[in-house]
């Protein structure tokens, strides 16, 4: 076993021991300090330790029994975990092929930051690009509603994960990561926004104007490089967390980053599916994701 990520096991000057975990959760470790020190030393020197008694040569029977009890108690509280736990074992052994689209500063930073971890390919988005990618990141200027609805259909058809960002007002919006069939997509974001809008027809008219290429759209007021890096990092963090663990959040979140770096998180619950011809089963049965009960 090993210490779970983010946990510290340490002594105080009075000889007692403490554990602290994420969120500043503190535990007092009771029992002989020499037994706790023995566990600390084994973790430090040899890495993972078994949950059963260690070789007798490293301590007498009483010490080994106390050590086994301590290991079990810490494991029950999540302080010690199996050395082969899925959290530390990558779900995939090869890096993804990441297709980055966009000519703005966020797209540039996404590709630069990802270059030492993934295989990066840059270029516009079409169906061929979607087919050849493991993950797509589309970094737009203003919201490209019609284009993203098409991209969503391509990604669903080819089981390609994708995420996106765009500017709106003085903020940048990022995500959520869409894994087809598993998480919320752009159509869910779009539908939830229209449902919550005071004047959905005005929202649709604005998006339609942004879609028209011949219009004189204003330049995006890009924030400073630090804020741009935040957005790029948020996009990549979600991709990396999923790719390396195959775990996804219970509730998908679109992140809004303001011009000075403040962050707001907007939950996005998948819309109920009544009929979806793109699904193998047609999606003919009404399907409300379990997460929707938390709305």
C-alpha positions as CSV (number, residue, x, y, z in Angstrom):
1,X,0.0,0.0,0.0
2,X,1.0,3.7,-0.3
3,X,-0.1,7.1,0.9
4,X,-3.0,8.3,-1.1
5,X,-2.3,11.4,-3.2
6,X,-2.5,14.6,-1.3
7,X,-2.0,13.0,2.2
8,X,0.8,13.7,4.6
9,X,1.8,11.6,7.6
10,X,4.0,13.6,10.0
11,X,5.1,13.9,13.6
12,X,4.6,16.8,16.0
13,X,7.3,18.0,18.4
14,X,5.5,16.3,21.3
15,X,6.0,12.9,19.7
16,X,2.4,12.5,18.5
17,X,1.5,11.9,14.9
18,X,-1.0,13.5,12.5
19,X,-2.4,12.9,9.0
20,X,-3.7,15.6,6.8
21,X,-5.6,15.1,3.6
22,X,-7.1,17.2,0.8
23,X,-9.5,19.9,2.2
24,X,-7.4,20.2,5.4
25,X,-8.9,17.1,7.0
26,X,-6.8,16.2,10.0
27,X,-6.5,12.9,11.8
28,X,-4.8,12.2,15.1
29,X,-2.9,8.9,15.0
30,X,-3.1,7.2,18.3
31,X,-0.9,4.3,19.5
32,X,2.9,3.8,20.0
33,X,4.8,6.5,18.1
34,X,7.5,4.0,17.2
35,X,5.0,1.9,15.3
36,X,3.9,5.0,13.3
37,X,7.5,5.9,12.7
38,X,8.1,2.4,11.4
39,X,5.3,2.7,8.9
40,X,6.5,6.2,7.8
41,X,10.0,4.8,7.3
42,X,8.8,1.9,5.2
43,X,6.7,4.2,3.1
44,X,9.7,6.5,2.6
45,X,12.4,3.9,1.9
46,X,10.7,1.1,0.0
47,X,7.5,2.7,-1.3
48,X,4.3,0.7,-1.2
49,X,3.9,-1.7,1.7
50,X,1.6,-4.6,2.1
51,X,-1.4,-4.5,4.4
52,X,-0.3,-7.7,6.1
53,X,2.5,-8.2,8.7
54,X,6.0,-7.3,7.4
55,X,8.9,-9.7,7.8
56,X,9.6,-10.4,11.5
57,X,13.2,-9.3,11.1
58,X,12.0,-5.7,10.9
59,X,10.4,-5.8,14.4
60,X,9.1,-8.1,17.1
61,X,5.7,-9.8,16.9
62,X,3.9,-7.1,19.0
63,X,5.3,-4.3,16.8
64,X,4.3,-6.2,13.6
65,X,0.8,-6.7,15.0
66,X,0.5,-3.0,15.8
67,X,1.7,-2.1,12.4
68,X,-0.8,-4.3,10.7
69,X,-3.6,-2.7,12.7
70,X,-2.4,0.8,11.9
71,X,-2.2,0.0,8.2
72,X,-5.7,-1.3,8.3
73,X,-7.1,1.7,10.2
74,X,-5.5,4.1,7.8
75,X,-6.7,2.1,4.8
76,X,-10.2,2.2,6.1
77,X,-10.0,6.0,6.1
78,X,-8.6,6.3,2.6
79,X,-5.2,7.5,3.9
80,X,-3.4,4.3,2.5
81,X,-4.5,2.9,-0.8
82,X,-3.5,-0.1,-2.8
83,X,-0.3,0.6,-4.8
84,X,-2.1,-0.7,-7.9
85,X,-5.2,1.6,-7.4
86,X,-6.7,2.9,-10.6
87,X,-6.1,6.5,-9.6
88,X,-2.4,5.9,-10.1
89,X,-2.5,3.5,-13.1
90,X,-3.1,5.2,-16.5
91,X,-6.2,3.9,-18.3
92,X,-4.4,4.2,-21.6
93,X,-0.7,3.7,-22.2
94,X,-0.4,5.9,-25.3
95,X,-1.0,9.6,-25.5
96,X,-4.0,10.8,-27.5
97,X,-3.9,12.5,-30.9
98,X,-5.2,16.0,-30.1
99,X,-6.6,18.0,-33.0
100,X,-6.5,21.7,-32.1
101,X,-8.5,24.1,-34.1
102,X,-8.6,27.9,-34.0
103,X,-6.4,30.8,-34.9
104,X,-6.7,32.7,-31.6
105,X,-4.4,32.8,-28.6
106,X,-6.2,30.1,-26.6
107,X,-5.7,27.6,-29.5
108,X,-2.0,28.5,-29.7
109,X,-1.5,28.0,-25.9
110,X,-3.5,24.7,-25.9
111,X,-1.2,23.2,-28.6
112,X,1.9,24.6,-26.9
113,X,1.1,23.3,-23.4
114,X,0.0,19.9,-24.7
115,X,3.0,19.3,-26.9
116,X,5.1,17.4,-24.3
117,X,2.2,15.1,-23.4
118,X,0.1,14.4,-26.5
119,X,0.5,14.2,-30.2
120,X,-0.7,17.6,-31.4
121,X,-2.2,18.3,-34.8
122,X,-3.4,21.8,-35.8
123,X,-5.8,22.8,-38.4
124,X,-9.5,23.5,-39.2
125,X,-12.3,21.1,-38.3
126,X,-14.0,18.9,-40.8
127,X,-15.3,15.4,-40.7
128,X,-11.9,13.9,-41.8
129,X,-10.2,15.8,-38.9
130,X,-12.7,14.4,-36.4
131,X,-12.3,10.9,-37.7
132,X,-8.5,11.0,-37.3
133,X,-8.4,12.4,-33.8
134,X,-8.8,11.0,-30.3
135,X,-9.8,14.3,-28.9
136,X,-10.7,17.6,-30.6
137,X,-10.3,21.0,-29.1
138,X,-12.1,23.8,-31.0
139,X,-11.1,27.3,-29.8
140,X,-13.4,29.8,-31.4
141,X,-13.6,33.6,-31.3
142,X,-17.3,34.3,-30.8
143,X,-19.8,31.5,-30.5
144,X,-20.1,29.5,-33.8
145,X,-23.5,27.9,-33.1
146,X,-24.2,26.3,-36.5
147,X,-20.7,25.0,-36.9
148,X,-20.5,23.5,-33.4
149,X,-23.8,21.7,-34.0
150,X,-22.3,20.1,-37.1
151,X,-19.1,19.3,-35.2
152,X,-21.2,17.6,-32.5
153,X,-22.8,15.4,-35.1
154,X,-19.4,14.4,-36.5
155,X,-18.0,13.6,-33.1
156,X,-21.0,11.6,-32.2
157,X,-20.9,9.6,-35.4
158,X,-17.1,8.8,-35.0
159,X,-17.0,8.5,-31.2
160,X,-14.5,11.4,-30.9
161,X,-14.3,13.3,-27.7
162,X,-14.2,17.0,-28.0
163,X,-14.2,20.2,-26.0
164,X,-14.4,23.9,-26.9
165,X,-14.1,27.5,-25.8
166,X,-15.4,30.8,-27.1
167,X,-15.7,34.4,-26.1
168,X,-18.9,36.0,-24.9
169,X,-19.0,39.6,-23.7
170,X,-15.8,40.1,-21.7
171,X,-15.5,36.4,-20.6
172,X,-14.2,33.2,-22.1
173,X,-16.3,30.0,-21.8
174,X,-14.6,26.6,-21.7
175,X,-15.9,23.0,-21.9
176,X,-17.4,20.8,-20.8
177,X,-15.5,17.9,-22.3
178,X,-17.9,15.8,-24.4
179,X,-17.4,12.1,-24.5
180,X,-20.2,10.9,-26.8
181,X,-22.7,8.8,-25.0
182,X,-21.3,9.6,-21.6
183,X,-21.3,13.3,-21.0
184,X,-23.1,16.5,-21.9
185,X,-22.4,17.9,-25.3
186,X,-22.8,21.2,-27.1
187,X,-26.5,20.6,-27.8
188,X,-27.1,20.2,-24.1
189,X,-25.3,23.4,-23.3
190,X,-27.3,25.1,-26.0
191,X,-30.6,23.7,-24.9
192,X,-30.0,24.6,-21.3
193,X,-29.1,28.2,-22.2
194,X,-32.2,28.6,-24.3
195,X,-34.4,27.2,-21.6
196,X,-32.9,29.5,-19.0
197,X,-32.9,32.7,-21.2
198,X,-35.5,35.4,-20.6
199,X,-35.7,36.0,-24.3
200,X,-34.5,32.9,-26.2
201,X,-35.6,34.3,-29.5
202,X,-33.1,37.2,-29.0
203,X,-30.4,34.7,-28.1
204,X,-31.0,32.7,-31.3
205,X,-31.1,35.9,-33.4
206,X,-27.7,36.9,-32.0
207,X,-26.2,33.5,-32.6
208,X,-27.5,33.6,-36.2
209,X,-25.8,37.0,-36.7
210,X,-22.5,35.7,-35.4
211,X,-22.8,32.8,-37.8
212,X,-23.0,35.0,-40.8
213,X,-19.5,35.4,-42.2
214,X,-20.2,38.6,-44.2
215,X,-21.0,40.6,-41.1
216,X,-18.7,43.1,-39.4
217,X,-18.2,41.3,-36.2
218,X,-16.1,43.1,-33.6
219,X,-12.7,41.8,-32.5
220,X,-12.6,39.7,-29.4
221,X,-11.3,41.6,-26.4
222,X,-8.8,38.9,-25.4
223,X,-7.8,39.0,-21.7
224,X,-4.2,38.9,-20.6
225,X,-1.9,36.0,-21.2
226,X,-2.3,34.7,-17.7
227,X,-6.0,34.4,-18.1
228,X,-5.6,32.8,-21.5
229,X,-3.3,30.3,-19.9
230,X,-5.9,29.5,-17.3
231,X,-8.5,28.7,-20.0
232,X,-6.0,26.6,-22.0
233,X,-5.0,24.8,-18.8
234,X,-8.7,24.1,-17.8
235,X,-9.4,22.6,-21.2
236,X,-6.3,20.3,-21.0
237,X,-6.8,19.4,-17.4
238,X,-10.2,17.9,-18.2
239,X,-8.9,16.0,-21.1
240,X,-5.9,14.6,-19.2
241,X,-8.0,13.6,-16.2
242,X,-10.3,11.6,-18.5
243,X,-7.7,10.1,-20.8
244,X,-5.4,8.8,-18.0
245,X,-8.2,7.5,-15.7
246,X,-11.3,7.0,-17.9
247,X,-13.2,8.7,-15.1
248,X,-15.6,11.5,-15.7
249,X,-17.3,14.0,-13.3
250,X,-20.8,13.2,-12.0
251,X,-22.0,16.6,-13.3
252,X,-20.4,18.3,-16.3
253,X,-19.4,21.9,-15.9
254,X,-18.9,24.8,-18.3
255,X,-16.4,27.2,-16.9
256,X,-16.6,30.9,-17.3
257,X,-13.4,32.9,-16.9
258,X,-13.8,36.6,-16.6
259,X,-11.3,39.2,-17.9
260,X,-9.4,39.4,-14.6
261,X,-9.4,35.7,-14.0
262,X,-12.4,35.1,-11.7
263,X,-14.0,31.8,-12.4
264,X,-17.7,30.7,-12.4
265,X,-18.8,27.2,-12.9
266,X,-22.1,26.4,-14.7
267,X,-23.4,22.8,-14.3
268,X,-24.6,21.3,-17.6
269,X,-27.0,18.3,-17.3
270,X,-27.6,16.3,-20.4
271,X,-31.0,16.9,-21.9
272,X,-33.5,13.9,-21.8
273,X,-33.3,11.8,-25.0
274,X,-36.6,11.1,-26.6
275,X,-35.4,10.0,-30.0
276,X,-31.9,10.1,-31.5
277,X,-31.5,8.4,-34.9
278,X,-27.7,8.6,-34.5
279,X,-27.8,6.2,-31.6
280,X,-27.7,2.4,-32.4
281,X,-30.9,1.8,-30.6
282,X,-32.6,4.9,-31.8
283,X,-32.8,6.3,-28.3
284,X,-36.5,5.7,-28.5
285,X,-37.0,5.3,-24.7
286,X,-37.1,8.4,-22.6
287,X,-33.8,8.6,-20.8
288,X,-33.1,11.0,-18.0
289,X,-29.5,10.8,-16.7
290,X,-29.3,10.0,-13.0
291,X,-27.4,13.3,-12.4
292,X,-30.5,15.2,-13.5
293,X,-32.1,14.5,-10.1
294,X,-29.6,16.9,-8.5
295,X,-30.8,19.8,-10.6
